[in-house]
Amino acid sequence: MPLFVSRLLSSLRMTTRLPTGSITSHLAAFFALDSLTMHLVKLFCYSMREPRPRVATAAPYNDPTRYGDSMPANPLQPLHEQAEATFLPYGENVQIVESYGEVEAEYAAIRKAVALFDCPHRSVVVLTGKDRTGFLQNKLTNDIAKPGVGSGCYAYMLNLKGRIISDLIVLNGEDATLIDLDTRLVKGFVDQMNKYIFTEDVKVLDAADSLGRLLLTGPRAAELLAKITNAPLDNLTENFRHTKRQIGTTTATIFRQDLCGEPGYELIVPRDRLTPLWQQIHEVGNGHENGESLMGLRAIGWSAFNTARIEAGTPLYGIDITDHYLPLETSHWYTRAVSSTKGCYLGQEIVARMHVHNTAARLLVGLRVTGDKLPVAGTDIFDAANPASQVGMVTSSCLSPMLGLSPVVLGYVKKPFAQPGREVELLAEGARTKAKVVELPFWHKS
């Protein structure tokens, strides 16, 4: 092992409670990661400092009064506890894994191998009936009918003032339409859908009690899925394409969604099959040959996932997108969620008027921060030429491993300040810091 690594190990033994063997294997994994090596070693060392938050999220992320508290117990909770995971609250009664103690290795799995993420914060609503497609077409911002069976789309649901009350994924099937959305929004969505059903042949089922969600992401995710399903995923080449596959005795709906800048495959499975499926994925993903891991699978938590999705410029509802915002203000996410050619839907008049006149007052942007100080969510953004003038607010931030731990920020700024290259100021760890607007994503594979 290189001399500087040996010295690093010696220093780490004095600053962490990890046993020597754990530290050695932890760093040894990094040295098989080619171009990521230095970034990840640096990140590991950096994580020993206290206190320095690596990822910040906005207040709505953990506001139970805003989103409600209905969610069944997570069948995977005992396995996470056995793995000595730490947890974060998501709403009132939902916990998600923060990490399994090695955030840097979890992040490395996303970028160089394959990562498995339990998603109890996501739920599924099932719509059946012959009128379901037309019914949804009149409620959501995107063209629900256009993708056809086996495809899907991302969309917003708006209130009458045109503000975003939910984002969701629509998966069109032959006999049913699946809606994937934040679990805190399910009750409101189901209630609103039922309120609008009159004579239409549509039934709306909250499937939170019966269906669970997993995410496999990383450059080897497709390879792992093909191995456990005994079938290639050649048809899942675009976001929201979906298919059904048999995994042992479990039937899973698998759809494509690249949230982290890497290939991502979301699995919808019966909740009573989550535990055996989780174990089966680990058995295959952690199989060894000649003493080496074949896939390099790791279970990951929110910290690693959140860092990767911010690097990829992916906003999340409840954090970067809330009911404070209008669709056009979500900038690069607007064209993903809104069809400018379809007919009427709730809030469409406001969306159409803003689209025609391009009248968004603020826009979601990416900021690259000067120096190494990290602004937190909720921090005000100021005009660099007039430091007393507030022009926006931070919604998410992280130290980007792929950019040498440079701080990066998602946030909203007034429209005149949204052009790439525009300089602003914000508060980071008690000091005024400059930042520049940059094009999103912050990082992508060449």
C-alpha positions as CSV (number, residue, x, y, z in Angstrom):
1,M,0.0,0.0,0.0
2,P,1.4,3.5,-0.8
3,L,3.2,5.2,2.0
4,F,0.8,8.2,2.2
5,V,-2.1,5.7,2.7
6,S,-0.3,4.1,5.6
7,R,0.2,7.4,7.2
8,L,-3.4,8.3,6.6
9,L,-4.5,5.0,8.3
10,S,-2.4,5.9,11.3
11,S,-4.0,9.3,11.7
12,L,-7.5,7.9,11.1
13,R,-7.1,5.4,13.9
14,M,-6.7,8.3,16.3
15,T,-9.8,10.2,15.0
16,T,-12.4,7.5,14.5
17,R,-13.8,4.6,16.4
18,L,-13.6,2.3,13.4
19,P,-11.4,-0.8,14.0
20,T,-8.2,-1.0,12.0
21,G,-9.4,-3.7,9.7
22,S,-12.6,-1.8,8.9
23,I,-10.6,1.3,8.0
24,T,-8.1,-0.7,5.9
25,S,-10.9,-2.4,3.9
26,H,-12.7,0.9,3.6
27,L,-9.8,2.7,2.0
28,A,-8.7,-0.4,0.1
29,A,-12.0,-0.3,-1.7
30,F,-11.4,3.2,-2.8
31,F,-8.1,2.4,-4.4
32,A,-9.9,0.1,-6.9
33,L,-12.0,3.0,-8.1
34,D,-9.6,4.6,-10.6
35,S,-10.5,8.3,-11.1
36,L,-12.5,8.5,-8.0
37,T,-9.7,7.6,-5.7
38,M,-8.4,11.0,-4.6
39,H,-11.8,12.5,-4.4
40,L,-13.1,9.8,-2.1
41,V,-10.0,9.6,0.1
42,K,-10.2,13.4,0.5
43,L,-13.9,13.0,1.3
44,F,-13.2,10.3,3.9
45,C,-10.7,12.5,5.6
46,Y,-12.9,15.5,5.4
47,S,-15.7,13.6,7.1
48,M,-13.6,13.2,10.2
49,R,-13.9,17.0,10.9
50,E,-16.6,18.2,13.2
51,P,-19.0,19.8,12.8
52,R,-19.4,20.0,8.9
53,P,-22.7,19.0,7.4
54,R,-22.2,17.3,4.0
55,V,-25.7,17.7,2.7
56,A,-28.4,20.2,3.7
57,T,-32.1,19.9,3.0
58,A,-34.9,22.3,3.3
59,A,-37.4,22.5,6.1
60,P,-40.4,20.9,4.3
61,Y,-38.4,17.6,4.2
62,N,-39.3,16.9,7.9
63,D,-42.6,18.8,8.5
64,P,-45.2,16.3,9.6
65,T,-48.0,18.9,9.8
66,R,-47.6,19.7,6.2
67,Y,-47.7,16.2,4.7
68,G,-49.5,13.9,7.2
69,D,-48.3,10.7,8.9
70,S,-49.9,7.7,7.3
71,M,-47.5,4.9,6.4
72,P,-47.3,1.3,7.4
73,A,-44.2,-0.1,9.2
74,N,-41.2,-0.8,7.0
75,P,-40.6,-4.6,6.6
76,L,-36.8,-3.9,6.0
77,Q,-36.3,-2.0,9.3
78,P,-35.0,-5.0,11.2
79,L,-32.4,-5.7,8.5
80,H,-31.3,-2.0,8.5
81,E,-30.9,-2.1,12.3
82,Q,-28.9,-5.3,12.2
83,A,-26.6,-3.5,9.7
84,E,-26.2,-0.7,12.3
85,A,-27.8,1.9,10.1
86,T,-28.5,5.4,11.3
87,F,-31.9,6.9,10.4
88,L,-33.6,10.2,9.5
89,P,-37.2,11.0,10.1
90,Y,-39.3,11.6,7.0
91,G,-42.6,13.1,8.0
92,E,-43.9,11.9,11.4
93,N,-43.9,8.1,11.2
94,V,-41.5,7.2,8.4
95,Q,-37.8,6.7,8.9
96,I,-35.3,6.4,6.1
97,V,-31.7,5.1,6.4
98,E,-29.2,8.0,6.6
99,S,-26.2,5.7,6.2
100,Y,-24.7,2.4,7.2
101,G,-21.7,4.1,8.6
102,E,-19.6,4.5,5.5
103,V,-21.1,7.3,3.5
104,E,-18.0,7.6,1.2
105,A,-18.1,3.9,0.2
106,E,-21.8,4.1,-0.3
107,Y,-21.3,7.1,-2.6
108,A,-18.6,5.3,-4.5
109,A,-21.0,2.4,-5.2
110,I,-23.3,4.8,-6.9
111,R,-20.6,6.2,-9.2
112,K,-18.5,3.0,-9.8
113,A,-20.5,-0.1,-9.1
114,V,-24.1,-0.5,-8.0
115,A,-26.1,0.8,-5.0
116,L,-29.3,-0.4,-3.4
117,F,-31.5,2.1,-1.7
118,D,-34.6,1.3,0.4
119,C,-37.3,3.9,-0.4
120,P,-40.0,3.8,2.3
121,H,-40.6,7.5,1.5
122,R,-42.1,6.6,-1.8
123,S,-45.6,5.0,-2.3
124,V,-47.8,3.8,-5.2
125,V,-51.3,4.6,-6.1
126,V,-53.1,2.3,-8.6
127,L,-55.8,3.5,-11.0
128,T,-58.0,1.1,-12.8
129,G,-61.0,1.4,-15.1
130,K,-61.4,2.2,-18.8
131,D,-61.5,5.9,-18.3
132,R,-58.4,6.3,-16.2
133,T,-56.1,7.7,-18.9
134,G,-58.5,10.4,-20.0
135,F,-59.3,11.2,-16.3
136,L,-55.6,11.7,-15.5
137,Q,-55.1,13.7,-18.7
138,N,-57.4,16.3,-17.3
139,K,-55.7,16.6,-13.9
140,L,-51.9,16.5,-14.6
141,T,-49.5,18.8,-16.4
142,N,-47.9,16.3,-18.8
143,D,-49.4,14.4,-21.8
144,I,-50.3,11.2,-19.9
145,A,-51.7,9.4,-23.0
146,K,-48.8,10.1,-25.3
147,P,-46.2,7.6,-24.0
148,G,-48.5,4.5,-24.4
149,V,-48.4,1.1,-22.6
150,G,-45.0,0.3,-21.3
151,S,-43.9,3.9,-21.0
152,G,-44.7,6.7,-18.7
153,C,-43.9,10.3,-17.8
154,Y,-43.2,12.7,-15.0
155,A,-45.8,15.3,-14.2
156,Y,-47.0,17.9,-11.7
157,M,-50.4,18.2,-10.1
158,L,-51.4,21.8,-9.5
159,N,-54.0,23.7,-7.5
160,L,-56.3,26.3,-9.1
161,K,-53.7,29.0,-8.6
162,G,-51.2,27.0,-10.7
163,R,-48.9,26.1,-7.8
164,I,-47.3,22.6,-7.5
165,I,-49.0,20.5,-4.9
166,S,-47.4,17.2,-6.0
167,D,-45.0,15.7,-8.4
168,L,-45.5,12.1,-9.6
169,I,-44.5,9.5,-12.1
170,V,-47.2,7.9,-14.3
171,L,-46.6,4.4,-15.6
172,N,-49.1,3.3,-18.2
173,G,-50.0,-0.4,-18.1
174,E,-52.5,-2.5,-20.0
175,D,-54.9,-3.0,-17.1
176,A,-53.8,-0.4,-14.6
177,T,-51.9,2.9,-14.3
178,L,-49.4,3.1,-11.5
179,I,-48.7,6.5,-9.8
180,D,-45.4,6.7,-7.9
181,L,-45.2,9.7,-5.5
182,D,-43.9,10.9,-2.1
183,T,-45.7,8.9,0.6
184,R,-46.6,12.1,2.5
185,L,-48.7,13.2,-0.5
186,V,-50.7,10.0,-1.1
187,K,-53.7,10.7,1.1
188,G,-54.2,14.2,-0.5
189,F,-53.8,12.8,-4.0
190,V,-56.2,10.0,-3.5
191,D,-58.8,12.2,-1.8
192,Q,-58.5,14.8,-4.6
193,M,-58.8,12.2,-7.4
194,N,-61.9,10.7,-5.8
195,K,-63.5,14.1,-5.4
196,Y,-63.3,14.5,-9.2
197,I,-64.8,11.1,-10.2
198,F,-68.4,11.5,-11.3
199,T,-69.6,9.1,-14.0
200,E,-66.1,8.0,-15.1
201,D,-65.1,4.4,-14.9
202,V,-62.1,5.0,-12.6
203,K,-61.1,3.4,-9.3
204,V,-58.3,4.9,-7.2
205,L,-56.4,2.6,-4.8
206,D,-53.9,3.6,-2.2
207,A,-51.4,0.7,-2.4
208,A,-49.0,1.9,0.4
209,D,-50.0,-1.1,2.5
210,S,-49.4,-3.6,-0.3
211,L,-46.5,-2.2,-2.4
212,G,-42.9,-1.2,-1.5
213,R,-40.1,0.5,-3.4
214,L,-36.4,-0.1,-4.0
215,L,-33.9,1.7,-6.1
216,L,-30.9,0.1,-7.9
217,T,-28.5,2.7,-9.3
218,G,-25.0,2.8,-10.7
219,P,-23.1,1.7,-13.8
220,R,-23.6,-2.0,-13.0
221,A,-27.2,-1.8,-12.0
222,A,-28.5,-3.1,-15.3
223,E,-26.0,-6.0,-15.2
224,L,-27.2,-6.9,-11.7
225,L,-30.9,-6.8,-12.6
226,A,-30.3,-8.9,-15.7
227,K,-28.6,-11.5,-13.5
228,I,-31.4,-11.7,-10.9
229,T,-34.2,-11.6,-13.5
230,N,-32.5,-13.9,-16.0
231,A,-33.4,-11.5,-18.7
232,P,-31.9,-8.4,-20.3
233,L,-33.4,-4.9,-19.7
234,D,-32.9,-3.7,-23.3
235,N,-36.3,-2.1,-23.4
236,L,-35.6,0.2,-20.4
237,T,-33.4,2.6,-22.4
238,E,-35.4,5.8,-21.5
239,N,-36.7,7.3,-18.3
240,F,-40.1,5.9,-17.2
241,R,-40.0,2.9,-19.6
242,H,-41.2,0.0,-17.5
243,T,-41.6,-3.7,-17.5
244,K,-42.6,-6.6,-15.3
245,R,-40.0,-9.2,-14.3
246,Q,-39.9,-12.3,-12.2
247,I,-37.2,-12.3,-9.5
248,G,-37.4,-15.7,-7.9
249,T,-40.9,-15.9,-6.5
250,T,-41.4,-12.1,-6.6
251,T,-43.1,-10.2,-9.5
252,A,-41.6,-6.7,-9.8
253,T,-42.5,-3.7,-11.9
254,I,-39.2,-2.1,-12.9
255,F,-39.0,1.4,-14.3
256,R,-36.1,3.5,-15.5
257,Q,-35.3,6.8,-13.7
258,D,-31.8,8.2,-13.7
259,L,-31.9,10.5,-10.6
260,C,-28.2,10.4,-9.7
261,G,-26.6,10.9,-13.1
262,E,-26.1,7.1,-13.4
263,P,-28.5,4.4,-14.7
264,G,-31.3,4.0,-12.2
265,Y,-33.9,1.3,-11.9
266,E,-36.8,1.6,-9.6
267,L,-38.5,-1.6,-8.3
268,I,-42.2,-1.8,-7.2
269,V,-42.8,-5.0,-5.4
270,P,-45.3,-6.5,-2.9
271,R,-44.3,-5.3,0.6
272,D,-44.3,-8.9,2.0
273,R,-41.6,-9.7,-0.6
274,L,-39.3,-6.8,0.2
275,T,-37.2,-8.8,2.8
276,P,-36.5,-11.9,0.6
277,L,-35.9,-9.6,-2.4
278,W,-33.4,-7.4,-0.5
279,Q,-31.6,-10.5,0.6
280,Q,-31.5,-12.0,-2.9
281,I,-30.2,-8.8,-4.4
282,H,-27.4,-8.8,-1.8
283,E,-26.5,-12.5,-2.4
284,V,-26.1,-11.9,-6.1
285,G,-24.6,-8.4,-5.9
286,N,-22.0,-9.4,-3.3
287,G,-21.1,-12.8,-4.9
288,H,-17.4,-13.4,-5.1
289,E,-15.1,-15.1,-7.6
290,N,-11.4,-15.6,-6.9
291,G,-11.7,-13.6,-3.8
292,E,-13.1,-10.5,-5.6
293,S,-16.6,-9.1,-5.5
294,L,-18.3,-9.5,-8.9
295,M,-20.6,-6.5,-8.6
296,G,-19.5,-4.4,-5.7
297,L,-23.1,-3.9,-4.5
298,R,-23.6,-1.7,-1.4
299,A,-26.8,-0.7,0.4
300,I,-26.8,3.1,0.7
301,G,-28.6,5.7,2.7
302,W,-30.0,9.2,2.1
303,S,-26.7,11.0,2.6
304,A,-25.0,9.2,-0.4
305,F,-28.1,9.3,-2.5
306,N,-28.8,13.0,-1.8
307,T,-25.2,14.0,-2.7
308,A,-25.4,12.2,-6.0
309,R,-28.8,13.6,-6.9
310,I,-27.7,17.1,-6.2
311,E,-24.6,16.7,-8.3
312,A,-26.9,15.5,-11.1
313,G,-29.0,18.6,-10.7
314,T,-32.1,16.6,-9.7
315,P,-34.6,18.6,-7.6
316,L,-36.9,16.7,-5.2
317,Y,-40.4,17.6,-4.2
318,G,-40.7,18.8,-0.6
319,I,-37.1,20.1,-0.8
320,D,-36.5,22.0,-4.0
321,I,-40.0,22.0,-5.3
322,T,-43.0,22.8,-3.1
323,D,-46.5,24.4,-3.3
324,H,-44.7,27.8,-3.0
325,Y,-43.6,27.4,-6.7
326,L,-45.1,27.6,-10.1
327,P,-44.1,25.1,-12.9
328,L,-42.2,27.6,-15.0
329,E,-40.1,28.5,-12.0
330,T,-38.6,25.0,-11.9
331,S,-36.5,25.8,-14.9
332,H,-34.8,22.8,-16.4
333,W,-37.4,20.5,-14.7
334,Y,-40.3,22.4,-16.3
335,T,-40.0,20.7,-19.7
336,R,-39.7,17.3,-18.0
337,A,-43.0,17.8,-16.2
338,V,-45.2,20.0,-18.5
339,S,-46.6,19.5,-21.9
340,S,-47.1,22.8,-23.8
341,T,-49.4,21.2,-26.4
342,K,-52.0,19.2,-24.5
343,G,-55.5,20.4,-23.6
344,C,-57.1,21.5,-20.3
345,Y,-55.9,20.5,-16.8
346,L,-56.1,22.0,-13.3
347,G,-54.1,25.2,-13.3
348,Q,-53.4,25.2,-17.0
349,E,-54.6,28.7,-17.7
350,I,-51.9,30.1,-15.4
351,V,-49.2,27.8,-16.8
352,A,-50.1,28.7,-20.4
353,R,-50.1,32.4,-19.7
354,M,-46.7,32.3,-18.0
355,H,-45.3,30.0,-20.8
356,V,-46.4,32.4,-23.6
357,H,-45.1,35.5,-21.9
358,N,-42.1,33.9,-20.2
359,T,-43.1,35.7,-17.0
360,A,-41.4,33.6,-14.3
361,A,-40.2,35.9,-11.5
362,R,-37.6,33.4,-10.2
363,L,-35.9,30.3,-11.5
364,L,-34.3,27.2,-10.0
365,V,-30.6,27.3,-10.7
366,G,-27.3,25.7,-9.8
367,L,-24.6,27.6,-7.9
368,R,-20.9,26.7,-7.7
369,V,-19.6,28.2,-4.5
370,T,-16.1,29.7,-4.1
371,G,-13.9,28.1,-1.4
372,D,-14.9,25.1,0.7
373,K,-17.6,26.5,3.0
374,L,-21.0,24.9,2.6
375,P,-24.2,27.1,2.7
376,V,-27.2,25.3,4.3
377,A,-30.7,25.1,3.0
378,G,-32.8,28.1,3.7
379,T,-29.8,30.5,3.4
380,D,-30.6,33.8,1.6
381,I,-28.8,34.6,-1.7
382,F,-27.8,38.2,-2.3
383,D,-26.8,40.4,-5.3
384,A,-23.0,40.5,-5.3
385,A,-23.1,44.1,-6.6
386,N,-25.5,45.1,-3.9
387,P,-25.0,42.8,-0.9
388,A,-28.0,44.2,1.0
389,S,-30.4,43.1,-1.8
390,Q,-31.8,39.6,-1.3
391,V,-32.4,37.8,-4.7
392,G,-33.1,34.2,-3.7
393,M,-32.8,31.2,-1.4
394,V,-30.8,27.9,-1.1
395,T,-32.9,24.7,-1.2
396,S,-30.2,22.0,-1.3
397,S,-26.5,21.9,-1.0
398,C,-23.6,19.4,-0.8
399,L,-19.9,19.0,-1.1
400,S,-19.4,17.4,-4.5
401,P,-16.9,14.5,-4.5
402,M,-16.8,14.6,-8.3
403,L,-15.8,18.3,-8.2
404,G,-13.1,17.9,-5.6
405,L,-15.4,18.6,-2.7
406,S,-16.4,22.0,-4.1
407,P,-19.7,23.2,-2.5
408,V,-22.6,23.2,-4.9
409,V,-26.1,24.5,-4.4
410,L,-29.6,24.2,-5.8
411,G,-31.8,27.2,-5.2
412,Y,-34.1,29.9,-6.6
413,V,-33.0,33.3,-7.7
414,K,-34.8,36.2,-9.3
415,K,-34.9,35.8,-13.1
416,P,-32.3,38.6,-13.9
417,F,-29.8,36.7,-11.7
418,A,-30.4,33.2,-13.3
419,Q,-28.0,33.5,-16.3
420,P,-24.9,31.2,-16.2
421,G,-21.9,33.2,-15.0
422,R,-23.9,35.6,-12.9
423,E,-22.2,36.2,-9.5
424,V,-24.1,36.2,-6.2
425,E,-23.2,36.1,-2.5
426,L,-24.5,34.0,0.3
427,L,-23.7,33.1,3.9
428,A,-21.7,29.9,4.4
429,E,-20.6,28.9,7.9
430,G,-20.8,32.4,9.2
431,A,-18.9,34.1,6.4
432,R,-20.1,35.9,3.2
433,T,-19.1,33.7,0.2
434,K,-19.3,34.3,-3.5
435,A,-20.9,31.9,-5.9
436,K,-21.6,31.7,-9.6
437,V,-24.7,30.4,-11.5
438,V,-23.7,27.4,-13.6
439,E,-25.6,25.2,-16.0
440,L,-27.0,22.0,-14.6
441,P,-26.1,19.2,-14.0
442,F,-23.1,20.1,-11.9
443,W,-21.5,16.9,-13.1
444,H,-22.2,14.3,-15.8
445,K,-20.4,11.5,-17.4
446,S,-18.4,12.5,-20.5
